[in-house]
């Protein structure tokens, strides 16, 4: 990984020399000289990484790489510390600069001497390596040559179909039988037991998604438990899973219905309850939600008996025939949780192993007969462990399908196995697959070990972290985030990353990593000092890592650590219940002042951002998992390297609609690319001194108030590359403000959220909607809080592929006809305002015109009092997915729906009794999956 360290340092030096030369006054020539030396070293590292070295010089190579890495890190520390001191010096007034001028001159001399020394050391390392490599090569008679691997960078998008998992047909039938057969109405626990990598989660997922299970249980939910189980997080995750996205949000204030002011205030007050509830109260909420339902819960990867004892009171036994399915490695956990004996998952036999292997390698294509015997020999080394087979198959799928290439892999596996009697098959296969990764992918893969065990990782966050860390090199003219996405799909293709949630059009949304692979990441990273995970047990062990991930409370770490943290470039704190106190902020800004990534998972009340936040001058990525603050300090304008700014909690405890105040000077941040907040940003201060400032890299504004200041910036062209923006509209003069969005020539995604008190102001509505027609580049549009929607042909942008209308009362026939005429629309989400009160929501009919929605693939409809739904001939002819949720007076679906040849999934939640009876007796095409919940 030293090549990534050197490449990252070179990129850093190049940026400094091009854009921050004023900070390097007095040492600029020294840094240029160091840059030249590193360029030579980097070229050597790239050449030496191609092909295998003979055994005689392998240890020399490892030593050389370690020494180069240490010097590169030292150079980075020296330069970053110098820049931090220069910035502090430049912030002083004239008197202060005069007073510290002698000390500053001495600082420049010291830095110049250190850089010279580092350059000399690097040169000696390189020369000695050439010398000893030549001697080793002359003595070696057994050196072998290997051709350079052929790899092409391509977009790899594929979904893992759990239903077709090899060898789990019988197993899934047995587990499903245990869940749904039998006459006992009492709550029962079924367990799947087996070692890591046997496929417990995969089998549970296959069972969970089976048609029999979906039809048998009224309610299903899945949560990961893990070895580091936190009761509160588990209960909150369970609540979030039990309530469909819009329902969970509405109960937490994200979707406020049209009520009187008093009722609205009551709703907001009630919505704040989750964050203030203790564990027992959260259990009661779960219990109340489940008590009248026939439910199935999956508790995946449970390790401890006490974890079950902590949460079991949340699961009611109301004689409904409910079931809980637990996966675990430990027999005692299974015996403690349930009365029935656990189901023991076995290793795959040779036939099953081979079938899984060739399907993963050849992906539906016929395999060459001459590779079968060699392939079976390779598979035999995996010992029937599915994880090893899948990972090894992912390795070979990216290699040439030849006897020569496969023989090399078999030799490597056997060499590892004979090298150490204690070596396990799974360790060999996983390590071999890691070593086979191209150097550009290795740090990206290892980085996954930073996240807590079994955590669901948001892809957006992961890609932005990779970019901030400097892992994405040599992008050419391409956007770094697009290249990072390519890396992600390559790792998915190699079965090193598991896809958790994927959208048909928008791609992979979340992912995770198997805990055995995570263990490998942690082990390899610690050896190379890439990162270290800090827990309650290893909190005092210190190896000077470049990145630190604290899975314990940081207060414990602060009180027990007296180490020098100047080496740390990334800090993660993963406890969402932890509040960073003032003393700890002081410790962070002092001891971690060179960090580039700061990721604090804190969802507590009364979170306050310190006024000296701007001291983190090297910061590229800042994420705080909280929005319990009303203002961001002015010092944020000092973070000139900032790329990503995120103030969003991972778990939506409640929604506070009050704006967050940002300083106007934030527009000076030239590298800022993505800004995410859950509450709207309001800019404060004057723009008089900032006219002409342009944020050339800004692509995303997560949420901002569309007021006079924002409108002024857009009209002046301050955001020329903006692709995504969410706006909150508080003012009545809406049309004029929306017209400014035409200046955003690259705008691809727009969300408009009207303030609740504006929903009754209808006089400008038509003009408001008409102004949207000019946004011809727009492909995704989301509008929230609309009154009765009256539309005209020119209302919506012509090229949108996804449209969401949220919290509306009704949609008349003219409006539906206009939307149906959108020739490129692929996803349509329609969400009403019905929340259980039949007196407040109007009833109406829904009519889809003939040949409407020609390209629509997915339609979601929720929270409406729709009496009848009529579908004319030719309408939605390409529909694939239909979701109808909480439409209690809709008693049937259009008969024309079932004749659509493209339809593959229909999900109906909370149906009326008549609808449920109709669907129960309905015979659908085998290609279409019908889900009633």
ZAZA-101211 format. One record per residue (C-alpha): residue in three letters; x, y, z. Coordinates in steps of 0.05 Angstrom, whole numbers, plus 5000, padded with zeros to 4 digits. Example, Ala and Ser with C-alpha at 12.3 -4.5 7.8 and 13.67 -1.06 7.14 Angstrom:
REM residues 2
ALA524649105156SER527349795143
REM end
This chain:
REM residues 933
UNK500050005000UNK506150455001UNK504850644929UNK498150944950UNK501551315007UNK506751614960UNK501551774906UNK497052114957UNK502952524983UNK504852724912UNK497752954899UNK497853354963UNK504453684945UNK502053834875UNK495854184903UNK500054584951UNK504954814898UNK499455004850UNK494355334896UNK497655474963UNK504555704944UNK503756304990UNK503855825049UNK510355515027UNK514556155024UNK521755985044UNK521155235033UNK517955204964UNK524354984929UNK525554444980UNK518554164971UNK519354164895UNK525853784902UNK522353274949UNK516753214898UNK521753034843UNK524852494886UNK518052214903UNK516152194829UNK522151744816UNK520351304877UNK513151264854UNK515051044784UNK519450494814UNK513850264860UNK509050194802UNK513949784762UNK515849344820UNK508549204837UNK507548854770UNK508848114771UNK511447684828UNK518447744857UNK522647134870UNK523146884941UNK530247144951UNK528547884943UNK521447864970UNK523548045041UNK528048595015UNK522148884976UNK517748875037UNK523049225079UNK524149755026UNK516749895020UNK516149965096UNK521950455099UNK519150875041UNK512350885074UNK515251135140UNK519151685105UNK513051895065UNK508951935128UNK514452345161UNK514652825102UNK507152895105UNK507353055180UNK512953565172UNK509553935115UNK502553925145UNK505054165212UNK508954725178UNK502754955139UNK498554945203UNK503555395237UNK503955855176UNK496455935176UNK496456125250UNK502056615236UNK498356955179UNK492057035221UNK495957485269UNK495758235264UNK501758645243UNK504458705314UNK503657955325UNK507357795261UNK513058245280UNK513457925349UNK513657215321UNK517857365259UNK524257075287UNK520856445310UNK517556375242UNK524256445205UNK527155915250UNK521155465234UNK522555535159UNK529855335170UNK528054725211UNK522954495160UNK527954585103UNK533154165141UNK528053615155UNK525853585082UNK533153535060UNK534252965109UNK527952595085UNK530052675013UNK537052405028UNK534151805065UNK529351645008UNK535051674958UNK539251195001UNK533550705008UNK532350704933UNK539750614915UNK540850054966UNK534649694941UNK537349704869UNK544049444894UNK541448874937UNK536248674885UNK541748594833UNK545848154880UNK539747734897UNK537947654823UNK544947414806UNK544746874860UNK537746644843UNK536746084792UNK529445934806UNK526346614789UNK519846554749UNK516647054702UNK509247234701UNK505547624648UNK502248274668UNK494948174687UNK489848414637UNK484648844669UNK479749334639UNK476149854681UNK468649784669UNK462149924705UNK459949274738UNK452749294761UNK449748634782UNK445048414837UNK446147794878UNK439847364872UNK439247034940UNK433546594915UNK438346204871UNK443746074923UNK446745384909UNK445644844961UNK440445215002UNK434144934969UNK433244375019UNK435844795076UNK430945365062UNK425144885058UNK426844595126UNK427445275159UNK421045535126UNK417544915150UNK419645045221UNK417045765216UNK410245645185UNK408444915200UNK405544685266UNK399244865304UNK402445255361UNK399845975361UNK405046185412UNK411246595395UNK416946125377UNK424346225363UNK427845855307UNK435445865303UNK440645755247UNK447445565275UNK454145505240UNK461245775235UNK462846435201UNK462446405125UNK457645815121UNK452046255095UNK447446345155UNK445447055133UNK444646835061UNK440046265081UNK436046715128UNK435347225072UNK432846675024UNK427746465076UNK425747185091UNK424447325017UNK420746685001UNK413546744976UNK411046255030UNK413846685086UNK411347335056UNK404247075050UNK404346735119UNK406547335161UNK403148005163UNK409348375185UNK416848245174UNK423048595198UNK430648475195UNK435948745242UNK443348595250UNK445448465321UNK453048345318UNK458148215372UNK457948935394UNK450448975405UNK447549615433UNK440349525456UNK438150235441UNK440850225370UNK437749545356UNK430849775380UNK431250415339UNK433350015278UNK427649535290UNK422550105294UNK425350405230UNK424749735195UNK417749575220UNK415050235195UNK415650345120UNK419950955104UNK414451465097UNK410651195158UNK416751215203UNK418251915181UNK411152155192UNK411251895263UNK417752275273UNK415552925242UNK418752875173UNK411852865141UNK407153335175UNK399953295154UNK395353885143UNK392554015211UNK390654615251UNK396354985284UNK394954665351UNK394853965323UNK401154115284UNK404854325347UNK402353705383UNK404953275326UNK411853595329UNK411953515404UNK410052785401UNK415052655345UNK420852845390UNK419252255436UNK423851725407UNK430252095423UNK428052205495UNK425451505508UNK429551025550UNK430650305530UNK424550045567UNK420050555533UNK422850385465UNK421349645479UNK414249845496UNK413650205429UNK416049585392UNK411349145433UNK405349595419UNK406849595344UNK407248835340UNK401948615390UNK396248545339UNK400548275283UNK402947585260UNK410147785253UNK416847495233UNK423247805260UNK430347635236UNK435747755289UNK441947645248UNK448847485278UNK447147445352UNK453147295397UNK451047365469UNK445647075513UNK445047735551UNK443448095486UNK437247665477UNK435347765550UNK435748525540UNK430948545481UNK426247955488UNK421048355528UNK419748775465UNK416648175428UNK409348035446UNK406347335447UNK399047455431UNK397746755403UNK398147005332UNK403246485308UNK409046985306UNK416246745298UNK423246995309UNK429146725267UNK436046795298UNK442746665264UNK448746545308UNK455446195312UNK454145965383UNK449945365402UNK448745625473UNK445346245445UNK440545815405UNK438945365463UNK437645965508UNK433046345461UNK428345785438UNK425145135458UNK426444765393UNK433244485373UNK437244945327UNK438244815253UNK445644665242UNK448144915175UNK453044425143UNK458844525095UNK457344445021UNK459043774990UNK463543724929UNK457843754879UNK454644364912UNK461444704919UNK463044614846UNK456144864824UNK456845494867UNK463845614842UNK462645554767UNK456245974770UNK460046534804UNK466146484757UNK462546414690UNK456046784707UNK451346384665UNK456146214609UNK458445504593UNK465145324625UNK470844994585UNK471144254598UNK478744264603UNK478244704665UNK473344264703UNK478343794736UNK483044364756UNK477144784779UNK474644224823UNK481544154853UNK481544894869UNK474544864899UNK476544254941UNK481644704977UNK475845135002UNK473244565046UNK465944685028UNK465845385060UNK461145815017UNK464646475034UNK471446205012UNK468445924948UNK464946574930UNK471047004944UNK475746544906UNK470746524849UNK470747284849UNK478247274842UNK478246794783UNK472447134749UNK477047724736UNK482847294710UNK484046984643UNK480046324638UNK486145894623UNK489545284652UNK495845694664UNK492446244705UNK488345754746UNK494545324760UNK498045924790UNK492146044838UNK492245314860UNK499745344873UNK498845964916UNK493345644957UNK497345004969UNK503545414986UNK499845785041UNK496745145068UNK503444775073UNK507045375101UNK503445355168UNK499644765197UNK495145245236UNK493045625174UNK485645545159UNK482745475090UNK478346085096UNK484346515118UNK488346275058UNK482946425007UNK481147095036UNK488347325041UNK489847074971UNK483847464943UNK486348084979UNK493448014952UNK490747924882UNK487248604884UNK490249164841UNK493949654885UNK488650194872UNK483249754903UNK487049514965UNK486350135009UNK479050214988UNK477649495010UNK481549545075UNK477950195092UNK471449795103UNK474349525167UNK473750215199UNK466150145204UNK462949765262UNK461549025253UNK455348855212UNK453949595199UNK450149795138UNK454650285100UNK451650835057UNK455050824990UNK454851584982UNK458651665047UNK463751115030UNK465451414962UNK466352114991UNK470951835045UNK475151474993UNK475952124954UNK477652525017UNK482852015038UNK486452084971UNK485151364949UNK482351564881UNK488451724838UNK489651854764UNK482452014746UNK484352414684UNK478452834661UNK473452404699UNK470052604763UNK473452284823UNK466752054852UNK465051694787UNK471751324789UNK470451154863UNK463850844842UNK467550414791UNK472050174847UNK465949994889UNK462949574833UNK469549224822UNK469849014895UNK462548784891UNK464248394829UNK469748034868UNK464747854923UNK468748254974UNK462948744986UNK455748514997UNK450048934968UNK444649075020UNK439949564987UNK439549714913UNK434950164872UNK433149944802UNK435250604770UNK439650934821UNK444050334835UNK447050074900UNK444950504960UNK447950115019UNK452949555028UNK456449155082UNK462448705091UNK462547995120UNK465547995190UNK471047505169UNK473247975114UNK472748555163UNK477548175209UNK482348115151UNK481748865138UNK483449035210UNK489348555212UNK492448795147UNK491149525163UNK494449485231UNK500649175200UNK501349755151UNK498850275202UNK493050455155UNK488050475212UNK486750195281UNK480050035313UNK479650255385UNK474849855430UNK473949775505UNK479049205506UNK484749495464UNK483950225483UNK491050295511UNK494649945453UNK497750465408UNK501450355342UNK501351065312UNK496050925260UNK494351435206UNK486951325220UNK483351185285UNK476350885291UNK473650925362UNK468050425376UNK468150595450UNK466351255482UNK471551775466UNK471452025538UNK474251355560UNK479651415507UNK481352135526UNK482051965600UNK486551365586UNK490851625528UNK497152055535UNK499751885466UNK501852355410UNK496152375359UNK499452835309UNK500152235262UNK492652135258UNK489552385194UNK482452095203UNK478352025265UNK471751635270UNK467351595332UNK461751095321UNK457551155385UNK451151525366UNK449251625439UNK455551995456UNK455752755466UNK462353095453UNK463453555512UNK467254215511UNK473453915542UNK473653375490UNK472853875434UNK478954245462UNK482753595462UNK480653445390UNK482554125363UNK489254095398UNK491553375389UNK488253215323UNK489353875287UNK492253535225UNK486153095211UNK483253075141UNK477152655159UNK472852775221UNK466752335228UNK462852385293UNK456651965301UNK452952365354UNK445452425355UNK444752725424UNK441053365443UNK444654025456UNK450353875409UNK454654495399UNK459854605346UNK465954955376UNK467855655352UNK474955425335UNK472554895285UNK476755265233UNK483155025267UNK482454375229UNK485454715168UNK487054055131UNK479953795138UNK477053505074UNK471153125102UNK466853335162UNK460852935184UNK457053035249UNK451252555259UNK446953085293UNK443053705275UNK441553925346UNK444654605336UNK442155245306UNK448555565281UNK455155385247UNK460955825270UNK464356325224UNK470955955231UNK468355415183UNK470355905129UNK477655745146UNK476855025123UNK479555165053UNK480754425038UNK473754195056UNK470453755004UNK464453435040UNK460353735096UNK454853305127UNK450353465186UNK445552875183UNK443952355236UNK444151635215UNK437651475251UNK432051965242UNK429752065313UNK425452675298UNK425153255250UNK426453965271UNK424454425214UNK428055045241UNK433555295196UNK441055235210UNK444955885205UNK451155865161UNK456056435150UNK455556755081UNK463056675075UNK462355925064UNK462156094989UNK469656214995UNK470855465003UNK473455304933UNK474054544943UNK467154444975UNK463453934932UNK457753644974UNK453653965030UNK448353555067UNK443653795122UNK436853535144UNK434654235161UNK434754825113UNK440855275111UNK439856025120UNK445856465103UNK447657025151UNK452057625141UNK453458105084UNK455257935013UNK458558604998UNK465758355005UNK464457684970UNK461757894902UNK464957494847UNK466356874889UNK464856234850UNK464455534879UNK466855154818UNK466754464850UNK460054494886UNK455553934862UNK450553824919UNK446754274967UNK442853805011UNK437854315038UNK437655075034UNK432455615043UNK430855924975UNK430856644999UNK433657294972UNK440957134989UNK440656444958UNK437056704897UNK442357254889UNK448056744890UNK444656304839UNK443256884792UNK450457124798UNK452956444776UNK456256244842UNK454455504833UNK455955354760UNK456954604768UNK451154464816UNK447653794802UNK443053694862UNK439354184906UNK433854134958UNK430354794972UNK425555015026UNK420855575007UNK418356025064UNK416256645024UNK409956784984UNK413757064924UNK415556364899UNK415456414823UNK420856944818UNK425356524863UNK424355884824UNK425956224759UNK433156334783UNK434155574780UNK434555634704UNK441655904715UNK443755214740UNK445454904673UNK447854244703UNK442054144751UNK439953424750UNK435953334815UNK431253834849UNK427053774912UNK422254344930UNK419254344999UNK413954865013UNK413255105085UNK406954835118UNK403755525126UNK404255625050UNK400155035029UNK393655435031UNK396355994987UNK393655784919UNK393756434880UNK400956354854UNK400955594850UNK399855544775UNK405256054762UNK409955684810UNK409055034773UNK409555354705UNK416355624722UNK419054914728UNK418054774654UNK424455144637UNK428954654675UNK430354234614UNK436553894644UNK432653634704UNK431652874710UNK429352804783UNK423953244814UNK420953194884UNK415553684908UNK413053664980UNK406853985012UNK402454164954UNK394954324957UNK390154084903UNK394453994842UNK391754324779UNK396454244721UNK397554434649UNK401354114593UNK407454544602UNK407954464676UNK413453954689UNK420453934659UNK420153494596UNK426153044611UNK424852804682UNK425652064695UNK423552064768UNK417752474798UNK415552484871UNK409552874895UNK409152834971UNK403753065019UNK398553274969UNK390953234977UNK388852994910UNK390752954836UNK385353094785UNK384652764717UNK387953344680UNK393953314726UNK394652564719UNK394152634643UNK399753154642UNK404252714684UNK402552114641UNK404952494580UNK412052544607UNK415552124555UNK421751944597UNK418651844665UNK420951174696UNK419251254770UNK413051594798UNK411951674873UNK405251954896UNK404252074970UNK398052375002UNK396152665069UNK391652125099UNK393951965170UNK387951575196UNK383152155203UNK377652055150UNK374752755163UNK381053135141UNK382952765077UNK378552805014UNK376152194975UNK377152184899UNK377951724839UNK384551604803UNK384351544727UNK390251374682UNK389151594610UNK390151154549UNK397451044529UNK399751454588UNK406451344624UNK409751004565UNK416550894600UNK414250814672UNK417650234708UNK415750364781UNK409550674812UNK408850804887UNK402351064917UNK401051174991UNK396451525042UNK390551684997UNK383051585004UNK382251334933UNK375451014918UNK376850744849UNK383050664806UNK381950604731UNK387350414682UNK385950554608UNK388550124552UNK395950204538UNK397350574602UNK403750394642UNK405349864589UNK412549774617UNK410849764691UNK415249294732UNK414049484805UNK407649724839UNK407049924912UNK400350124944UNK400850325017UNK395450555066UNK389750675017UNK384150415062UNK378050545017UNK381150244954UNK377949554949UNK381049304885UNK386649414835UNK385349524760UNK384248864724UNK388449124666UNK394449114713UNK395048354711UNK395648334636UNK402048734637UNK407548264613UNK413048674646UNK410048674717UNK414548294765UNK412748554835UNK406448814868UNK406649014942UNK400249224979UNK401049465051UNK395249585099UNK389849375049UNK382349445063UNK378848795081UNK375848755011UNK382548874979UNK385848335022UNK380447835004UNK381047994930UNK388647914931UNK388247264970UNK384046934916UNK387847244858UNK391946814811UNK397847204783UNK403047044731UNK408846634758UNK413547184736UNK410047684783UNK411247694858UNK405247904900UNK406548154971UNK401048335020UNK403248635087
REM end
